[in-house]
């Protein structure tokens, strides 16, 4: 079976995996989703390594575009670079709750799981085609550093990363701006993450720019990101429940890509009882689950900045699935949302969504209290995003007899000031993160305007020489 991909807006042509990888956003402004969701193979057990599980989970999505041996080599090489031999280890927290720690990649956050692989996939496909691209991405903190680490010094890729100026942690910023590579450009945008994300979408919507600069995406608008993240849901579930009994997940959520990967894993056949969306004070996703109203409010800076989002791009994929694949209806609904900042999701769609998702929120005071509790009771430090998921998961789980797995999405050192405020302990930055505090930074401050971004997006030829 060779899976093809269609747009959530219904107007772009179906593409194979390799074309979706390079396209990122569909030409009609939609996001690509698979036309079929494959079933998990029966041989995926807790006895397999993380790489072996990841290969088994992802192979059906790429078959027909990438040779099997090449894909195995890329996946194996990707996760060989993680600092824990389990790659995504799971720890027992007591009371049938577990923590899946996703911070052992090179930039200390879960984004490494997808972006380290994405870098290799892009290299593979661009070399095969003898092409160059300009990768553009928006980051609320972790995506940018993971993408830069994965793509630095790759000859066929120029990288332009937009981050909201003053709204990421110092470690997050320095992980981006201290990388000295000729193909990396960091732009600090006067605005919030939603503004950065809108600039990326606006760039893709400009046909001349998209073609001339040969734009490609690293945000989770790129299907490959979501695909790669499905693997750690399967791995964690197998570790916690080798018998195959159901588990639940609590996921700190901003742009909805991480928890959406869990939805795809469930529809591949992974027995998941609950998918719990854990929001901070920027709780657009929790609010839509409660009321059915999708309302964009002002973004308020928080202790968990990677979730400071009011327009969650990947929610479009879920809306498309909940609509039964009605691209026209999704287009109309999102056009209304963009024009007015509010829209009511049809009841039938919300009924389907609520069958599989639950949600809750935690403000900054509660986040500090949860970090303090975890340190006091368990002797461990967690970052603010993970703290939100721990608290919300504990309070929203339906059945205490079903194991609850909380996704730990970042190393506490990435948010050392918040951790120290909560616990009195400043976490040390692991050696694998490098000498961040003593290296010079390189970035450009720009206004929230595509015209200001355009000069940093180099035109590309189809086969090698970069144009001025």
N, C-alpha and C positions, 0 to 999 in steps of 0.2 A: 504494500500500500504506500503510495506517494501522496503525502498531504499537501494540499495547496492552501492559500491564505486569501481571505476576502476582507474588504474594508467594512468598518462599522457604519459607514455612511452609504454604502451600497452602490457607489458610482464608479469606483476605480476597478480596473481589471484584476482578476485573481492572479496571484503570483506564486512561484515556488519559493522555498526557504531562502535560497541565496539572494534572490532579488529583493525579498522582504528585508533581509539583513542589511542590504545597502540602501534601501529606500527609506527605512525608518517610518516616517509618516506617509500615509497614502496620498495620492495626488488629489483626492477629493476632500482632504482634510481629516479623514478618519484614521483609525488605528487598525492594524491588521490583526485578525484572529484566525485560528485554524478552521477550515471547513469541516473537519472531523476531529474528534478528540479520541486518541488511541487508548486502548486498555493497557493497564500495567501487566507486564508478564508475570507468570506464576513463580519464576525463579528468583525474584527479588526478595532476599532474606537478610536477616541481621548478620549473617556470616560473611556477607560481601563487604568489601572496602567501600569507602565513600565514592571513590572514582568509579568503581564497578556499578554501584547503584545509579550514579549520575549518567553513565553511558546508557544503561538499560532504560532509564526514564526518558532521556532526551532523544535517543536514536530515532524513534518513529517520526519525530518532528523534522529531522534533517535528511532522512533517507531520500535518495534520489538527487540530492544537491551536493553531498560530500561523501567521499569514499569512506567505507567503514574503518579501515585501518588508519586513515588520516584523522578521523574523528576520535577514535580511541586514543591516538597519540596526543591530540590537543587536550582532551579532557584530563588524561593522566598527567600531562605536564603542568596543566593549570593547578591542580590540587596538590601536586608534589611540593609546591612552593608555600603551602600553609604550615604554620609553626606547630600545630598539634597534629600528631599522627592520625587522630580520628577525624580531622578536618572540621567537623561540626559536632563536637562532643556534647553529650547530654548528661546533666547532673540532677540527682534526686534532691529536691528541696523539702521533702516530707509532705504528708497530707495528700499523697497522690498527685503532687505537682512537680513539674520537671522544668529545667532551664536548658534550652538548646543554645549554646554559646556560639555565635556566628562571627566572633571578633578575631579569629586567628589568621586572617588574610594579611597581606602586606600593608594595608592602610587601616587595619583595626576595625573594620565595619563589614556588615553583611553585603554591601554592594560589591565587595571583591569577588563573591561567588559567581556573579554574572559577568562583571566587567573584565576580570582576568581572562575568562573564556572568550568574551566578545572581542578582545584585542587579537587573540589568536585566530578567531574565525574571520575577522576582517583581513588580517594579513594573508590568510590562506586564499580567500576569494579574490582579493585585489591582485595578488601575485598571479593567480590563474588567469585573470582577465587582463593583466598588464595595465592596470588603472590606478589612479590616485583619487582620494576623496578629502573633503574638509569635514571633519567631525565637529558638530556643534552640540553643546549640551548646557542645560541649566541645572544648577545644584542648590539644594538647601543645606549642603555641607559635605555629605559623604560621597555622593555620586561623582562629584568633580575630582576629588583626590583619587578615587578608585580608577576613574577613567584615565586620568593623567598618568598614574603609575602603570597602567596596562598599555598605554599607547605612546609613551615617551620614547623618542628616538626611532620610531618606526618610519621607514623611508616613504611609505606610500600614503601616510595619513598626516594631515595638518589638524591640530586640535585647538578649538576655541571654546573655553568654558566660562559661563556667566554665573557669578554668584552675587547674592544681594549684599551690598556693601554694609558692613557693620552688623550683619545678622547671622553670621556663622561664628563658631567658637574659634579661639586663636589657633588651637591645634588643627582644626579643620582647614582654616585659611592657610596656615603655613604648609600643610601637606600638599596644597596646590601650588602656592606661590614660590616655594623654595626649590622646586624642580627645575634644574637648569638643562633644558633640552631645546634644540632649535625649532622643533615643530609644535611647541606648546605656547599658547597665549591665554592669559587669565584676564578677564574683564570683571571689575567690580561695578555692578549696576546700582544706580541710585533708585532703589525700590525694594520690593520683597521678592520672595521666590516666585510667586504667581506672575509678577512682572517679567522675571527672567524667562519663565516657561512660555509666556505669551510671545516674547521676542523670538524664541526658537521657532514656535509655530508660525509666527509671521514671516520669518525667513524662509521656512519651507513653503509657505503660501505664495511667495514671490517667485513666479515661474522662472524668470530670467536669472535670479540669484541662485535658485535651487539647482538649475542646470549648469550655470556658469561656474559656480563654486563646487559643484558636484557634492551637495550636502548629504551627510549621513548623520544618524542620531545615535547617541549613547544613553539618553534618558529612557525610562521604561516605556516610552511610546514605541521603542524598538522591541518587537516581539521576542527577540533572542534573550532579552533581559528577563522577561517573565518566564520563559521556557527554562532557563538555567536555574531559577529559584525554585521551581517545583521539586527539584531533586532533594533539597534538604528537608522538605516536608516528609517525603517518603523515607529518607534515612532516619529522621528523628522518630517517626512512628514505628519503624521496624525495631529500633533500639529499645524503645519504651515498651512496645507491645509485640514481642516476637511471634505471638500466636495469631496476630492479625486482628485482634479485637479493636474496637473503635477507640480513637483518641480525640481530644479537642485541642485547639490552638488559640492562644491569645497573642495578637500581633500589634505592636506599635505602628500606627498607620497615619500617613500623610497623603501621599500621592496614589495610594491604593494598589500599587503594583505588587508589594510584598504579600499582602493577604490575598490578592487575586490569584497569585501563583498557587496558594493553598486551595482555592476553588477549583483550579484546573486539575490539581493533584486529586482532589475528591472525585471529580468527574472522570478521571482516568481509572477510578476504582479504589482509591485509598479510603479506608473507612474512617471518615471524620464526622464526629457528632456535631461539634460546634466550631464555627469560625468567628472569633470574637475580635471586633474592631476596637482597638484601644486608642482614644483620641486625647490630645491635650486640650487646652482652652480654645484652640482653633478647631472646633468640633463639628465641622460641616458634615462629616460622614455619620457621626452619631445622631445629629439632628435629622438627617434625611431618613435614617432607619426608624427614628421615633415618629416622625410626622409625615413622611413622604414628600416633604417640601425640600427642594434643593435650593438653598439660599446662600449666596456669597456675601459674607460680612467682611469687615476690615480685618486684616491679619494683625494679630497682636503678638509681639515678640515674647518668647517663653524660654524656660530652662531647657526645653527639648526642641531646639530650633529646626531639626530635620522634619518636624511635623507641623511647622508654622505655614500652613497651606489652606487656602479656601477653594481652590479649583483643582480637584483631584482628577488628573487626566485619565487614569486607568479605570475610573468609575464608568467611563464611556463603554469600555469593553463589557462590563457587567450589565449595563443598561441594554446593550445590543443583545446579549444572550437572554436577558429577562424578557425582551420584546419578542422573542422568537425569531430573531434575525431580521427585524424590520428596519432596514437602513434609512428609509425615508422618514419613519416616525422618530428615530433617534436624531436625525439631522434637524427635524423641526423642533424637537424638544430642546436640543442644545443651542439652536439659534435663538430661541426664546430666552433661554438662560443667559446667553451672552448679551443679548440686547437689554434685558431687564434686571439681571442679577438674581432672578428667582423664577422657579418653575415647579409645578406640581407633577411628580412622577405618577403615571397612571396606576390605579389601585392594583390592577392585575399584575403589573410588573413588580410592584412593591411586595405583593403577596409571595411571589416567587423568591425575591431577594431575602425577605424575612424568614423564609423557611430554612435558609442556610447561613445567615449572618445575624449576629447580635452585636451590640456596641455599648460603650460607656466612655466616660470622660474623667479626667483628673486634672485639677489646676496645679499651679506651681507649689502652693503650700502643701497640697497632698502629695506631690511628687517628692518634695524634700522629706516629708514624713515617711514615705515608703522607702526611700533610700536609707533613711536612718533606721527603720525597723529591720530591713534586710541585713544591714550591717550588725545591728545589735543581736538579732536572733540567730543569724546564720553565719556571721563572721565574714561575709563577702561584700564587695563593693559592686554596685551596678550603676550604669549610666542612667540619666533621666528618662530616656525613651523606654528602656527596659523596665524601669520602675513603674511607668505608666501602665505597661502591659501586665506586670505582676499584679498591681492593685485591681485593675479593671477585670482581669481574668478571674481573680479570686472572688470578686463580687458578682460577676455575671455568669459564672459556670452554672449549668442547670443540674448536673448530676455528679456528685463528688466521687462516685464509683468509676467514672470515666476519667482516665489520666488526662490531666491538663498540661500541655507543653507550651511554655512561654518562650517566644523567640527573643533571645538577647542580641540586640542588633548592633551594639558598638562597645568598644572597650571603655571602661570608665575614665581612662586618662584623656580621652578626646573631649571630655566635659569636666575636667579636673576641678574647676572653680565651683561648679554646682555640687559635685561630690564632696568637696571639702566643706562647703557650707552646711551640707546635710549631716556629715559624719565626723568632721574634724580631721579627716585623713585625706591627704593629697595623693592620688594614685600616681605611680611612676609611669612614665612613657616607656613602653618596651623598646629595647634596642633596635628591633626590626623596623621601627618607624623612622630611624635616622636622627641626626643631630639638628632637629627642626629649629630650635630656639637660637641657634648661632649662625644660621645661614641667611644670606640676603634674600629679600623677597622681590618678586617681579610680577607686577600687575598694572593694569591701566584702569583708572576710574572713568566711567562713562555715564551719560544720562540714559534714562529709560526711553530709548528711541532707536528704531532699527537703523536710521540714517547714521547714528553714531557707531553702530556695530558693523555696518557694511564694510568699512575700510579694513577691518581685521579678518575678513573672509576672503582668502585668496582665490582667484580664478584658477581652475585646473584644466589641463588638457586631458584627453582620454587615455594617454599612455605614458606619461612620464614627466616631461619637462613642465615645471611650474611656471605659469605666466605671471608677469608683473601686474 
